[in-house]
Amino acid sequence: MSLSPITLIAPGTTSDRVAGSAQSDRVQQVAQLTKALYPADRQEKFLELQAEVETLFSQLQALQRVRV
């Protein structure tokens, strides 16, 4: 009986991927719903605001990691 090598994964790596995938799915769903509900100019503004929120959230997460 041979043992397979153990692979070490950094803490948070798997959950980060899962969270990123779930967020990506959510963003796609929101984009589809937005297209159906709003005129083009409002869609554009919504997507700009959504991108800004995601950027700010990423910056906040980075700051929290630095402080921990």
Backbone as JSON Lines, residues from 0, in Angstrom:
{"i":0,"aa":"M","n":[0.85,-1.18,0.0],"ca":[0.0,0.0,0.0],"c":[0.89,1.23,0.0]}
{"i":1,"aa":"S","n":[0.73,2.11,-0.99],"ca":[1.54,3.32,-1.05],"c":[0.68,4.52,-0.68]}
{"i":2,"aa":"L","n":[1.32,5.49,-0.06],"ca":[0.62,6.7,0.35],"c":[0.85,7.79,-0.69]}
{"i":3,"aa":"S","n":[-0.2,8.52,-1.0],"ca":[-0.05,9.63,-1.92],"c":[0.51,10.83,-1.17]}
{"i":4,"aa":"P","n":[1.22,11.71,-1.86],"ca":[1.79,12.88,-1.19],"c":[0.69,13.8,-0.66]}
{"i":5,"aa":"I","n":[1.0,14.49,0.4],"ca":[0.06,15.43,1.0],"c":[0.28,16.8,0.39]}
{"i":6,"aa":"T","n":[-0.8,17.43,-0.01],"ca":[-0.72,18.78,-0.56],"c":[-1.22,19.76,0.5]}
{"i":7,"aa":"L","n":[-0.39,20.73,0.82],"ca":[-0.78,21.74,1.8],"c":[-1.42,22.91,1.08]}
{"i":8,"aa":"I","n":[-2.52,23.38,1.63],"ca":[-3.23,24.51,1.06],"c":[-3.22,25.63,2.08]}
{"i":9,"aa":"A","n":[-2.88,26.82,1.64],"ca":[-2.86,27.97,2.54],"c":[-4.26,28.22,3.07]}
{"i":10,"aa":"P","n":[-4.36,28.64,4.33],"ca":[-5.68,28.91,4.91],"c":[-6.45,29.94,4.08]}
{"i":11,"aa":"G","n":[-7.72,29.64,3.85],"ca":[-8.57,30.58,3.13],"c":[-8.55,30.41,1.63]}
{"i":12,"aa":"T","n":[-7.62,29.62,1.11],"ca":[-7.51,29.5,-0.35],"c":[-8.77,28.9,-0.96]}
{"i":13,"aa":"T","n":[-9.23,27.78,-0.43],"ca":[-10.41,27.12,-0.98],"c":[-11.64,27.98,-0.81]}
{"i":14,"aa":"S","n":[-11.82,28.55,0.37],"ca":[-13.01,29.37,0.6],"c":[-12.99,30.62,-0.27]}
{"i":15,"aa":"D","n":[-11.8,31.18,-0.52],"ca":[-11.7,32.35,-1.4],"c":[-12.17,31.99,-2.8]}
{"i":16,"aa":"R","n":[-11.77,30.81,-3.28],"ca":[-12.18,30.4,-4.62],"c":[-13.69,30.18,-4.68]}
{"i":17,"aa":"V","n":[-14.23,29.54,-3.66],"ca":[-15.67,29.28,-3.62],"c":[-16.43,30.6,-3.55]}
{"i":18,"aa":"A","n":[-15.98,31.51,-2.7],"ca":[-16.63,32.82,-2.56],"c":[-16.54,33.59,-3.87]}
{"i":19,"aa":"G","n":[-15.38,33.54,-4.52],"ca":[-15.21,34.22,-5.8],"c":[-16.13,33.66,-6.87]}
{"i":20,"aa":"S","n":[-16.27,32.35,-6.88],"ca":[-17.15,31.71,-7.85],"c":[-18.61,32.09,-7.59]}
{"i":21,"aa":"A","n":[-19.01,32.06,-6.34],"ca":[-20.38,32.43,-5.99],"c":[-20.65,33.89,-6.33]}
{"i":22,"aa":"Q","n":[-19.66,34.73,-6.07],"ca":[-19.82,36.16,-6.38],"c":[-19.92,36.35,-7.89]}
{"i":23,"aa":"S","n":[-19.12,35.62,-8.64],"ca":[-19.17,35.73,-10.09],"c":[-20.54,35.31,-10.62]}
{"i":24,"aa":"D","n":[-21.08,34.23,-10.08],"ca":[-22.41,33.78,-10.49],"c":[-23.45,34.84,-10.16]}
{"i":25,"aa":"R","n":[-23.34,35.42,-8.96],"ca":[-24.29,36.44,-8.54],"c":[-24.22,37.66,-9.45]}
{"i":26,"aa":"V","n":[-23.0,38.06,-9.8],"ca":[-22.82,39.23,-10.68],"c":[-23.46,38.97,-12.04]}
{"i":27,"aa":"Q","n":[-23.3,37.76,-12.56],"ca":[-23.91,37.43,-13.85],"c":[-25.43,37.46,-13.76]}
{"i":28,"aa":"Q","n":[-25.98,36.92,-12.67],"ca":[-27.43,36.93,-12.51],"c":[-27.97,38.35,-12.41]}
{"i":29,"aa":"V","n":[-27.27,39.18,-11.63],"ca":[-27.68,40.58,-11.48],"c":[-27.62,41.3,-12.82]}
{"i":30,"aa":"A","n":[-26.58,41.05,-13.58],"ca":[-26.44,41.69,-14.89],"c":[-27.59,41.3,-15.82]}
{"i":31,"aa":"Q","n":[-27.96,40.02,-15.8],"ca":[-29.08,39.57,-16.64],"c":[-30.39,40.23,-16.21]}
{"i":32,"aa":"L","n":[-30.63,40.27,-14.91],"ca":[-31.86,40.9,-14.42],"c":[-31.88,42.39,-14.71]}
{"i":33,"aa":"T","n":[-30.72,43.02,-14.57],"ca":[-30.63,44.45,-14.81],"c":[-30.96,44.77,-16.26]}
{"i":34,"aa":"K","n":[-30.46,43.97,-17.17],"ca":[-30.74,44.19,-18.59],"c":[-32.24,44.12,-18.87]}
{"i":35,"aa":"A","n":[-32.92,43.23,-18.18],"ca":[-34.34,43.04,-18.41],"c":[-35.18,44.16,-17.78]}
{"i":36,"aa":"L","n":[-34.67,44.79,-16.72],"ca":[-35.48,45.72,-15.95],"c":[-35.24,47.2,-16.23]}
{"i":37,"aa":"Y","n":[-34.06,47.56,-16.68],"ca":[-33.7,48.98,-16.76],"c":[-33.3,49.39,-18.17]}
{"i":38,"aa":"P","n":[-33.54,50.66,-18.51],"ca":[-33.05,51.19,-19.78],"c":[-31.51,51.23,-19.8]}
{"i":39,"aa":"A","n":[-30.94,51.36,-20.97],"ca":[-29.49,51.28,-21.16],"c":[-28.71,52.27,-20.29]}
{"i":40,"aa":"D","n":[-29.19,53.51,-20.16],"ca":[-28.43,54.49,-19.38],"c":[-28.4,54.13,-17.9]}
{"i":41,"aa":"R","n":[-29.5,53.57,-17.4],"ca":[-29.52,53.16,-16.0],"c":[-28.68,51.9,-15.78]}
{"i":42,"aa":"Q","n":[-28.7,51.0,-16.76],"ca":[-27.86,49.81,-16.68],"c":[-26.4,50.21,-16.56]}
{"i":43,"aa":"E","n":[-25.99,51.14,-17.4],"ca":[-24.61,51.6,-17.4],"c":[-24.22,52.18,-16.05]}
{"i":44,"aa":"K","n":[-25.07,53.03,-15.49],"ca":[-24.79,53.65,-14.2],"c":[-24.74,52.58,-13.1]}
{"i":45,"aa":"F","n":[-25.68,51.64,-13.14],"ca":[-25.7,50.56,-12.16],"c":[-24.42,49.75,-12.21]}
{"i":46,"aa":"L","n":[-24.0,49.39,-13.4],"ca":[-22.78,48.59,-13.55],"c":[-21.54,49.36,-13.08]}
{"i":47,"aa":"E","n":[-21.51,50.67,-13.34],"ca":[-20.4,51.49,-12.85],"c":[-20.37,51.49,-11.31]}
{"i":48,"aa":"L","n":[-21.54,51.68,-10.71],"ca":[-21.61,51.68,-9.25],"c":[-21.27,50.31,-8.67]}
{"i":49,"aa":"Q","n":[-21.72,49.27,-9.34],"ca":[-21.41,47.91,-8.88],"c":[-19.9,47.67,-8.92]}
{"i":50,"aa":"A","n":[-19.24,48.09,-9.98],"ca":[-17.79,47.93,-10.09],"c":[-17.08,48.72,-8.99]}
{"i":51,"aa":"E","n":[-17.57,49.92,-8.71],"ca":[-16.97,50.74,-7.66],"c":[-17.12,50.08,-6.29]}
{"i":52,"aa":"V","n":[-18.3,49.53,-6.03],"ca":[-18.54,48.84,-4.75],"c":[-17.6,47.64,-4.62]}
{"i":53,"aa":"E","n":[-17.46,46.87,-5.68],"ca":[-16.58,45.7,-5.64],"c":[-15.13,46.11,-5.4]}
{"i":54,"aa":"T","n":[-14.7,47.21,-6.01],"ca":[-13.34,47.71,-5.81],"c":[-13.13,48.14,-4.37]}
{"i":55,"aa":"L","n":[-14.08,48.88,-3.83],"ca":[-13.98,49.33,-2.44],"c":[-14.0,48.15,-1.48]}
{"i":56,"aa":"F","n":[-14.81,47.14,-1.77],"ca":[-14.88,45.97,-0.92],"c":[-13.54,45.22,-0.94]}
{"i":57,"aa":"S","n":[-12.93,45.11,-2.11],"ca":[-11.62,44.45,-2.22],"c":[-10.57,45.22,-1.42]}
{"i":58,"aa":"Q","n":[-10.62,46.55,-1.5],"ca":[-9.67,47.37,-0.74],"c":[-9.88,47.18,0.76]}
{"i":59,"aa":"L","n":[-11.13,47.11,1.19],"ca":[-11.43,46.9,2.6],"c":[-10.91,45.56,3.08]}
{"i":60,"aa":"Q","n":[-11.1,44.53,2.28],"ca":[-10.59,43.2,2.64],"c":[-9.07,43.22,2.75]}
{"i":61,"aa":"A","n":[-8.4,43.9,1.84],"ca":[-6.94,43.99,1.88],"c":[-6.48,44.71,3.14]}
{"i":62,"aa":"L","n":[-7.15,45.77,3.51],"ca":[-6.81,46.5,4.73],"c":[-7.03,45.63,5.96]}
{"i":63,"aa":"Q","n":[-8.1,44.87,5.97],"ca":[-8.39,44.0,7.11],"c":[-7.31,42.92,7.24]}
{"i":64,"aa":"R","n":[-6.83,42.39,6.12],"ca":[-5.77,41.38,6.16],"c":[-4.48,41.97,6.73]}
{"i":65,"aa":"V","n":[-4.18,43.22,6.38],"ca":[-2.97,43.88,6.86],"c":[-3.04,44.1,8.37]}
{"i":66,"aa":"R","n":[-4.2,44.45,8.85],"ca":[-4.38,44.75,10.28],"c":[-4.4,43.51,11.15]}
{"i":67,"aa":"V","n":[-4.73,42.37,10.58],"ca":[-4.82,41.13,11.37],"c":[-3.48,40.54,11.61]}
